[in-house]
């Protein structure tokens, strides 16, 4: 796992109830992200989190599926999931903010 992904996971695990879900049979960097025992997203092998943010929050936050996605190139615009890419440390806070929004919705 690269240092930036490890830093993001550590940041996300500071959100109460959020945990990394390892997949021991995978050695390509793929792992899940869970909240209260349920998967809310997963990390692809690169610097990308596929987050089950929900259509309402995706729309509310003005997020768009990356047009150049190689993992989910034909994802529906109505999908519950959004691919969030990170390549710089300053992007991690925004991802943590979105996960915090999602967790707030799930706590209701």
Number of C-alpha atoms within 10 A of each C-alpha: 12 10 8 15 21 11 13 19 18 13 15 22 17 11 15 11 13 22 21 18 18 13 12 8 7 10 10 11 16 19 19 20 24 17 21 13 11 12 16 21 22 20 22 17 17 15 17 18 24 20 22 20 22 16 16 11 16 20 13 9 10 8 13 12 18 14 10 8 11 8 12 14 11 10 16 10 13 12 13 16 20 24 23 20 17 18 12 9 11 9 13 20 13 12 19 18 13 17 22 16 13 18 19 10 12 11 9 5
